[in-house]
């Protein structure tokens, strides 16, 4: 958490001629020999030269990694595919701090069938290392696995009892206890032989691997055949199995019309600090399982690089399906497909970036779930008391403050092409938002971002000085909240914006309120008069809190700006005879935005309920006249 004052090059940089142009994998190490980062390249010389260009051209996080390193080493391989294998192995071996990190918020439960046993058993487990077992899932909750097993064993009655119960029953000839109460269909229940049970297990596994309606049609034919042969008891048993299968199929919504498709869909939502991943497992056209991760990113990574890391993590122990749908294909997609194909028992694996159709719709849903998961993850981190306390302490140390900033005010400016300029002030106390202390500012005269920040801070800090000078105002609750002295003022922007804010404090003679600027990508915190930013650790609680404060200020400013635009158009339309507030509201709701309303023709406006041709013509005339006036 220190300000960076670094040379423009590193002393240990290898000569360009020493670096081969072959494919390979490279490792950056620090002075203690710890591996900081592992990467792969089609051309090692070309890729590594990117790290040794002038430091001012590198991203701040890449600068931090290069300066923390004391050397780089590489291993040449024969192909992109071998590079992918070696990179994966080294990341698992060394867990480098600057590579992508995964945070599974839970260990997911699976349904497992112990195929290596004499009489395979179905059960719930979190153990992924049972020899010869077939796994299904993962499932979001244990009860979801148990419900599915309960339904499936009605359709395919296989063993559910423990190994000790099975051995005891087979040795004594007495059914196991679950078998006595109809909860176990293994040979230990006395109803089937080992061979017959194995056939039922095969049907169970086949249906779970590909849950389509072909099995239902087969059982329906068997039921009708049994009934025609007057085997009514057998027909009733098959009927019950059919009902159980129907219940299983109904629980899984059909998302693809192609029943034969086995696909995994990955939705990814990311920002500068973290990413959330949502995996939908589609088997037989139905979603049969889901899984989610949160990913911490230390260096800037593209969506393609994220996809590669996500797939390596997802299929470390699981077999991939025939098709995987991702938001964007990585640069070395063929090598990744080959790597995934080695983990599939039969056939190859195809990577797809769905653009339209049913798979694109599933991808959109998965991405929406990932977006919500990322927001929840960030909210939980900043909502935790210990994390908030640590964040405020880290901010104090990083910015060199005398005390932790218990009250932080953040300002953001929003405009539409230089018009409708507004600003917001949001307040966080003890790391939590205090919404009744938020303020909106309308900038009446034209101003650029720097002038707008100056105007807003001058208005806010002048008000602060007046309230402090007049103790009588302390009885007025709204002004009292506004008069609270901030422990830190944040402005959205870099060096120019923070210097403009500091100039206002100097102008008003305020020297005890620190001010800082948040750079656009939320990775740099600027202090007045400094040539280099403060770099907060990428996964620190401090940076997460600052990110949330900045996002809240931006959201509040955008909301006010949209309200102001609607208010402006409403005031213009109110001058049209016969057009009252209710019809204005209907117009805005019908077109959805001011831009669409302005672009609409008189005939399109006349289609709105309560607006006839003459009134529509008047509206178009007023809007066109208003536009010309601007």
BAVEX-933487 format. One line per 10 residues: number of its first residue (from 1); for each residue x, y, z of C-alpha. Coordinates in pm, whole numbers, plus 50000, padded with zeros to 5 digits. Example, Ala and Ser with C-alpha at 12.3 -4.5 7.8 and 13.67 -1.06 7.14 Angstrom:
% residues 2
1) 51230:49550:50780 ~ 51367:49894:50714
This chain:
% residues 630
1) 50000:50000:50000 ~ 50263:50247:49901 ~ 50294:50523:49646 ~ 50490:50409:49345 ~ 50808:50596:49254 ~ 50969:50349:49019 ~ 51238:50351:48751 ~ 51127:50318:48392 ~ 51303:49985:48337 ~ 51414:49682:48535
11) 51780:49587:48579 ~ 51728:49213:48535 ~ 51555:49238:48199 ~ 51687:48962:47969 ~ 51824:49059:47630 ~ 51576:49016:47347 ~ 51813:48785:47162 ~ 51823:48549:47459 ~ 51450:48484:47448 ~ 51339:48219:47196
21) 51056:48276:46951 ~ 50911:47928:47016 ~ 50593:47847:47210 ~ 50651:47810:47580 ~ 50562:47887:47940 ~ 50728:48156:48154 ~ 50752:48220:48528 ~ 50828:48546:48707 ~ 51005:48496:49043 ~ 51086:48733:49328
31) 51416:48758:49522 ~ 51310:48469:49747 ~ 51242:48241:49454 ~ 50863:48252:49494 ~ 50674:48222:49164 ~ 50471:48542:49117 ~ 50308:48474:48783 ~ 50284:48193:48528 ~ 50191:48258:48167 ~ 50210:48092:47828
41) 50286:48230:47485 ~ 50282:48123:47122 ~ 50594:48337:47078 ~ 50791:48381:47402 ~ 51003:48671:47278 ~ 50705:48869:47155 ~ 50502:48806:47470 ~ 50778:48881:47722 ~ 50875:49200:47541 ~ 50535:49337:47644
51) 50646:49328:48007 ~ 50969:49519:47942 ~ 50841:49819:47752 ~ 50859:50161:47926 ~ 50684:50133:48260 ~ 50455:50427:48190 ~ 50293:50219:47914 ~ 50215:49926:48146 ~ 49907:49887:48356 ~ 49969:49967:48722
61) 49913:49607:48830 ~ 50155:49477:48568 ~ 50406:49736:48688 ~ 50367:49608:49043 ~ 50428:49249:48934 ~ 50733:49333:48721 ~ 50892:49542:48997 ~ 50822:49273:49258 ~ 51002:49018:49041 ~ 51377:48966:49028
71) 51387:48748:48719 ~ 51196:48552:48460 ~ 51254:48199:48334 ~ 51093:48008:48052 ~ 51048:47658:47919 ~ 51016:47593:47546 ~ 50753:47341:47435 ~ 50660:47190:47101 ~ 50307:47327:47062 ~ 50034:47553:47203
81) 49874:47243:47349 ~ 50184:47149:47549 ~ 50210:47510:47668 ~ 49854:47492:47799 ~ 49927:47167:47985 ~ 50246:47301:48144 ~ 50087:47635:48240 ~ 49801:47452:48409 ~ 50040:47222:48599 ~ 50257:47509:48721
91) 49963:47722:48834 ~ 49837:47427:49040 ~ 50186:47362:49178 ~ 50294:47716:49267 ~ 49958:47903:49316 ~ 50113:48233:49196 ~ 49965:48544:49365 ~ 49923:48737:49037 ~ 49733:48462:48853 ~ 49355:48431:48859
101) 49228:48292:49191 ~ 48904:48102:49242 ~ 48687:48135:49549 ~ 48431:47855:49571 ~ 48192:47976:49838 ~ 48094:47615:49909 ~ 48186:47254:49840 ~ 47905:47132:49620 ~ 47726:46801:49682 ~ 47712:46538:49409
111) 47506:46231:49337 ~ 47740:45934:49296 ~ 47691:45577:49179 ~ 47968:45344:49300 ~ 48006:45143:48978 ~ 48318:44962:49104 ~ 48115:44782:49375 ~ 47961:44439:49328 ~ 47621:44598:49380 ~ 47661:44971:49298
121) 47509:45215:49546 ~ 47364:45563:49487 ~ 47432:45828:49753 ~ 47507:46194:49826 ~ 47871:46289:49865 ~ 48117:46577:49853 ~ 48408:46336:49805 ~ 48528:46351:49445 ~ 48783:46071:49478 ~ 48580:45748:49499
131) 48750:45496:49264 ~ 48540:45388:48966 ~ 48243:45603:49066 ~ 48012:45797:48830 ~ 47926:46148:48947 ~ 47624:46362:48861 ~ 47583:46727:48949 ~ 47697:46933:49124 ~ 47377:47037:49296 ~ 47320:47368:49477
141) 47189:47201:49797 ~ 47204:46857:49959 ~ 46826:46835:49975 ~ 46813:46877:49596 ~ 47033:46567:49555 ~ 46827:46365:49803 ~ 46498:46461:49638 ~ 46635:46354:49300 ~ 46762:46023:49442 ~ 46424:45956:49607
151) 46247:46001:49273 ~ 46505:45810:49072 ~ 46510:45498:49293 ~ 46135:45471:49247 ~ 46192:45450:48872 ~ 46518:45252:48892 ~ 46526:45066:49227 ~ 46897:45029:49306 ~ 47093:44994:49627 ~ 47088:45283:49876
161) 47201:45106:50195 ~ 47549:45137:50348 ~ 47828:44894:50265 ~ 47813:44741:50615 ~ 47438:44680:50582 ~ 47490:44522:50238 ~ 47761:44285:50359 ~ 47559:44183:50664 ~ 47245:44118:50457 ~ 47430:43913:50195
171) 47604:43708:50466 ~ 47290:43633:50670 ~ 47035:43614:50388 ~ 46814:43866:50570 ~ 46718:44184:50381 ~ 46887:44505:50488 ~ 46672:44743:50693 ~ 46619:44996:50406 ~ 46516:44698:50191 ~ 46262:44586:50451
181) 46086:44923:50436 ~ 46109:44950:50057 ~ 46393:45207:50046 ~ 46662:44983:49893 ~ 46644:44791:49566 ~ 46980:44615:49579 ~ 47042:44239:49593 ~ 47051:44278:49971 ~ 46677:44344:49963 ~ 46613:43992:49836
191) 46413:44113:49534 ~ 46675:44095:49256 ~ 46996:43914:49175 ~ 47333:44084:49139 ~ 47310:44056:48760 ~ 46957:44198:48743 ~ 47058:44480:48973 ~ 47353:44566:48748 ~ 47115:44609:48451 ~ 46895:44845:48655
201) 47204:45042:48760 ~ 47305:45077:48393 ~ 46959:45216:48314 ~ 46983:45454:48612 ~ 47322:45588:48497 ~ 47211:45615:48133 ~ 46905:45818:48226 ~ 47096:46050:48461 ~ 47360:46105:48192 ~ 47099:46181:47927
211) 46750:46240:48072 ~ 46528:46225:47761 ~ 46180:46091:47700 ~ 46298:45783:47507 ~ 46311:45590:47835 ~ 45955:45701:47911 ~ 45833:45574:47573 ~ 46008:45240:47631 ~ 45847:45195:47973 ~ 45507:45288:47833
221) 45538:45009:47576 ~ 45645:44764:47850 ~ 45346:44865:48066 ~ 45101:44817:47781 ~ 45259:44483:47695 ~ 45229:44365:48057 ~ 44869:44476:48075 ~ 44788:44296:47747 ~ 44940:43981:47895 ~ 44723:44024:48207
231) 45036:44086:48422 ~ 44865:44362:48612 ~ 45100:44370:48910 ~ 45402:44415:48682 ~ 45211:44679:48484 ~ 45139:44866:48810 ~ 45507:44859:48907 ~ 45603:45001:48566 ~ 45328:45264:48601 ~ 45481:45381:48929
241) 45825:45398:48767 ~ 45678:45604:48484 ~ 45526:45851:48729 ~ 45858:45886:48907 ~ 46039:45954:48578 ~ 45777:46213:48482 ~ 45839:46389:48814 ~ 46213:46393:48749 ~ 46166:46537:48401 ~ 45920:46800:48522
251) 46170:46925:48780 ~ 46419:47004:48502 ~ 46295:47279:48274 ~ 46343:47218:47901 ~ 46584:47485:47774 ~ 46695:47333:47441 ~ 46466:47178:47183 ~ 46745:46942:47076 ~ 46707:46652:47319 ~ 47042:46503:47222
261) 47243:46810:47321 ~ 47476:46785:47621 ~ 47612:47132:47686 ~ 47772:47334:47963 ~ 47701:47708:47952 ~ 47925:47955:48135 ~ 47806:48307:48214 ~ 48076:48550:48328 ~ 48035:48898:48479 ~ 48351:49087:48576
271) 48490:49421:48675 ~ 48842:49545:48741 ~ 48883:49347:49064 ~ 48681:49027:49046 ~ 48458:48811:48831 ~ 48164:48583:48901 ~ 48106:48265:48699 ~ 47779:48074:48664 ~ 47784:47727:48507 ~ 47463:47565:48377
281) 47486:47193:48298 ~ 47237:47101:48023 ~ 47181:46730:47963 ~ 46919:46604:47722 ~ 46805:46961:47667 ~ 46740:47015:48041 ~ 46934:47195:48312 ~ 47047:46922:48552 ~ 47300:47111:48765 ~ 47450:47450:48840
291) 47772:47576:48992 ~ 47917:47918:49069 ~ 48255:48071:49150 ~ 48395:48408:49238 ~ 48729:48483:49074 ~ 48983:48734:49204 ~ 49195:48889:48929 ~ 49528:49038:49030 ~ 49638:49146:48682 ~ 49416:49280:48406
301) 49281:48983:48209 ~ 49059:48968:47903 ~ 48734:48775:47887 ~ 48910:48514:47673 ~ 49180:48465:47936 ~ 48913:48439:48206 ~ 48730:48174:48000 ~ 49049:47968:47976 ~ 49115:47984:48351 ~ 48751:47906:48432
311) 48739:47598:48210 ~ 49064:47463:48350 ~ 48923:47500:48701 ~ 48579:47358:48612 ~ 48712:47040:48450 ~ 49004:46972:48678 ~ 48816:46670:48816 ~ 48498:46659:48605 ~ 48450:46521:48255 ~ 48347:46792:48007
321) 48044:46748:47776 ~ 48059:46746:47399 ~ 47987:47118:47375 ~ 48075:47417:47595 ~ 47920:47760:47541 ~ 48121:48061:47663 ~ 48087:48441:47627 ~ 48401:48466:47412 ~ 48648:48218:47266 ~ 49007:48246:47395
331) 49287:48313:47147 ~ 49414:47955:47171 ~ 49071:47789:47153 ~ 49194:47485:46948 ~ 49457:47401:47211 ~ 49200:47438:47487 ~ 48957:47211:47298 ~ 49230:46947:47272 ~ 49308:46980:47645 ~ 48940:46936:47729
341) 48909:46644:47485 ~ 49172:46451:47679 ~ 48947:46475:47985 ~ 48647:46333:47799 ~ 48611:45957:47782 ~ 48456:45951:47434 ~ 48475:46203:47154 ~ 48602:46558:47126 ~ 48491:46883:47289 ~ 48372:47186:47094
351) 48388:47542:47228 ~ 48116:47778:47110 ~ 48044:48148:47154 ~ 47666:48160:47111 ~ 47540:48473:46938 ~ 47173:48391:46880 ~ 46911:48125:46941 ~ 46835:47906:47241 ~ 47194:47869:47358 ~ 47246:48243:47351
361) 46933:48281:47565 ~ 47072:48033:47822 ~ 47404:48220:47815 ~ 47218:48544:47884 ~ 47042:48385:48182 ~ 47369:48245:48316 ~ 47533:48587:48278 ~ 47246:48751:48465 ~ 47295:48504:48751 ~ 47669:48577:48748
371) 47600:48950:48764 ~ 47381:48905:49069 ~ 47639:48676:49232 ~ 47915:48936:49181 ~ 47702:49211:49333 ~ 47617:48987:49632 ~ 47983:48893:49680 ~ 48092:49257:49687 ~ 47806:49355:49916 ~ 47891:49079:50164
381) 48256:49180:50170 ~ 48181:49546:50237 ~ 47892:49460:50472 ~ 48101:49252:50710 ~ 48200:49449:51023 ~ 48551:49305:51044 ~ 48607:49363:50673 ~ 48478:49722:50697 ~ 48706:49795:50994 ~ 49002:49651:50807
391) 48911:49852:50496 ~ 48900:50184:50685 ~ 49229:50106:50860 ~ 49391:50017:50526 ~ 49265:50340:50370 ~ 49407:50538:50661 ~ 49749:50377:50623 ~ 49757:50397:50245 ~ 49663:50765:50228 ~ 49866:50865:50533
401) 49565:50995:50729 ~ 49581:51083:51097 ~ 49280:50862:51169 ~ 49049:50620:50993 ~ 48791:50805:50777 ~ 48470:50712:50957 ~ 48269:50942:50728 ~ 48353:50934:50357 ~ 48181:51160:50104 ~ 48212:51077:49735
411) 48123:51309:49443 ~ 48046:51216:49083 ~ 47949:51434:48785 ~ 47710:51311:48515 ~ 47596:51475:48192 ~ 47457:51393:47848 ~ 47687:51528:47581 ~ 47765:51832:47793 ~ 47399:51905:47872 ~ 47187:51837:48180
421) 47496:51844:48400 ~ 47433:51710:48750 ~ 47642:51583:49038 ~ 47590:51352:49330 ~ 47719:51327:49684 ~ 47695:50995:49865 ~ 47791:50939:50227 ~ 47934:50627:50390 ~ 47976:50613:50766 ~ 48165:50321:50920
431) 48177:50171:50573 ~ 47797:50168:50527 ~ 47581:50399:50312 ~ 47381:50670:50489 ~ 47117:50738:50225 ~ 46934:51015:50409 ~ 47256:51217:50382 ~ 47288:51182:50005 ~ 47265:51507:49806 ~ 47194:51600:49443
441) 47341:51904:49268 ~ 47216:52063:48947 ~ 47484:52254:48754 ~ 47290:52541:48599 ~ 47567:52693:48390 ~ 47778:52506:48133 ~ 48085:52352:48292 ~ 48335:52081:48219 ~ 48403:51806:48473 ~ 48668:52006:48659
451) 48452:52317:48687 ~ 48151:52106:48790 ~ 48351:51940:49070 ~ 48472:52282:49185 ~ 48116:52422:49190 ~ 47976:52129:49385 ~ 48250:52120:49647 ~ 48237:52496:49689 ~ 47862:52477:49755 ~ 47899:52185:49995
461) 48199:52316:50190 ~ 48065:52671:50210 ~ 47754:52527:50368 ~ 47974:52335:50610 ~ 48157:52655:50713 ~ 47830:52845:50762 ~ 47680:52575:50983 ~ 47992:52556:51196 ~ 47995:52933:51236 ~ 47628:52944:51339
471) 47560:52697:51624 ~ 47189:52777:51609 ~ 47161:52567:51294 ~ 47244:52254:51489 ~ 46879:52218:51586 ~ 46779:52177:51223 ~ 46815:51806:51154 ~ 46853:51822:50774 ~ 47125:52086:50797 ~ 47292:51908:51085
481) 47335:51594:50880 ~ 47475:51801:50595 ~ 47707:51981:50838 ~ 47885:51669:50960 ~ 48250:51703:50879 ~ 48381:51430:50642 ~ 48691:51234:50732 ~ 48769:51195:50362 ~ 48640:51346:50039 ~ 48658:51127:49729
491) 48605:51255:49376 ~ 48557:51044:49068 ~ 48865:51101:48856 ~ 49240:51109:48850 ~ 49507:51372:48897 ~ 49324:51671:48735 ~ 49002:51612:48929 ~ 49168:51572:49269 ~ 49378:51883:49214 ~ 49064:52080:49127
501) 48900:51958:49448 ~ 49208:52047:49654 ~ 49207:52397:49505 ~ 48856:52454:49643 ~ 48966:52347:49993 ~ 49263:52586:49972 ~ 49034:52865:49853 ~ 48805:52816:50154 ~ 49094:52780:50398 ~ 49008:52421:50490
511) 49322:52224:50567 ~ 49195:51940:50787 ~ 48981:51743:50538 ~ 49183:51505:50317 ~ 49079:51463:49954 ~ 49157:51187:49706 ~ 49058:51099:49351 ~ 48951:50760:49222 ~ 49087:50685:48878 ~ 48849:50568:48611
521) 48934:50198:48639 ~ 48926:50201:49019 ~ 49284:50087:49044 ~ 49455:50415:49127 ~ 49390:50654:49413 ~ 49535:51000:49353 ~ 49635:51253:49617 ~ 49670:51627:49546 ~ 50005:51737:49405 ~ 50141:51382:49370
531) 50300:51255:49048 ~ 50227:50890:49122 ~ 49906:50726:49248 ~ 49851:50519:49558 ~ 49814:50154:49460 ~ 49592:49949:49687 ~ 49629:49570:49679 ~ 49385:49441:49422 ~ 49201:49206:49656 ~ 49214:49429:49962
541) 48906:49524:50160 ~ 49003:49889:50112 ~ 48977:49872:49735 ~ 48648:49684:49754 ~ 48502:49953:49980 ~ 48627:50233:49756 ~ 48482:50057:49455 ~ 48142:50029:49617 ~ 48144:50396:49721 ~ 48238:50506:49369
551) 47972:50281:49213 ~ 47707:50419:49449 ~ 47801:50779:49365 ~ 47786:50699:48995 ~ 47448:50524:49029 ~ 47301:50813:49226 ~ 47426:51071:48973 ~ 47294:50876:48674 ~ 46954:50834:48841 ~ 46928:51208:48906
561) 47040:51289:48553 ~ 46768:51067:48404 ~ 46505:51218:48634 ~ 46614:51566:48530 ~ 46588:51482:48160 ~ 46237:51347:48210 ~ 46148:51655:48412 ~ 46274:51881:48135 ~ 46071:51709:47866 ~ 45764:51707:48093
571) 45788:52083:48141 ~ 45819:52133:47763 ~ 45519:51910:47689 ~ 45308:52075:47958 ~ 45298:52384:47734 ~ 45100:52190:47470 ~ 44728:52268:47513 ~ 44530:51961:47616 ~ 44834:51768:47737 ~ 44828:51729:48114
581) 45067:51545:48353 ~ 44879:51215:48320 ~ 44914:51205:47940 ~ 45278:51312:47961 ~ 45341:51018:48191 ~ 45163:50781:47949 ~ 45374:50915:47659 ~ 45702:50862:47841 ~ 45596:50514:47954 ~ 45492:50421:47598
591) 45817:50526:47428 ~ 46045:50433:47717 ~ 46284:50726:47677 ~ 46298:51091:47582 ~ 46516:51009:47281 ~ 46255:50773:47135 ~ 45977:51023:47197 ~ 46168:51299:47015 ~ 46237:51063:46722 ~ 45872:50949:46692
601) 45648:51070:46409 ~ 45307:51225:46457 ~ 45137:50903:46343 ~ 45337:50697:46596 ~ 45249:50938:46877 ~ 44883:50932:46773 ~ 44874:50558:46849 ~ 44924:50629:47221 ~ 44609:50595:47428 ~ 44439:50933:47477
611) 44642:51113:47207 ~ 44468:51192:46877 ~ 44615:51311:46544 ~ 44578:51683:46617 ~ 44736:51654:46963 ~ 45016:51436:46822 ~ 45091:51702:46559 ~ 45108:51967:46832 ~ 45347:51751:47035 ~ 45579:51700:46736
621) 45570:52072:46660 ~ 45656:52163:47019 ~ 45939:51908:47043 ~ 46086:52019:46709 ~ 46061:52381:46811 ~ 46227:52302:47143 ~ 46510:52119:46963 ~ 46569:52411:46731 ~ 46578:52644:47025 ~ 46857:52443:47182
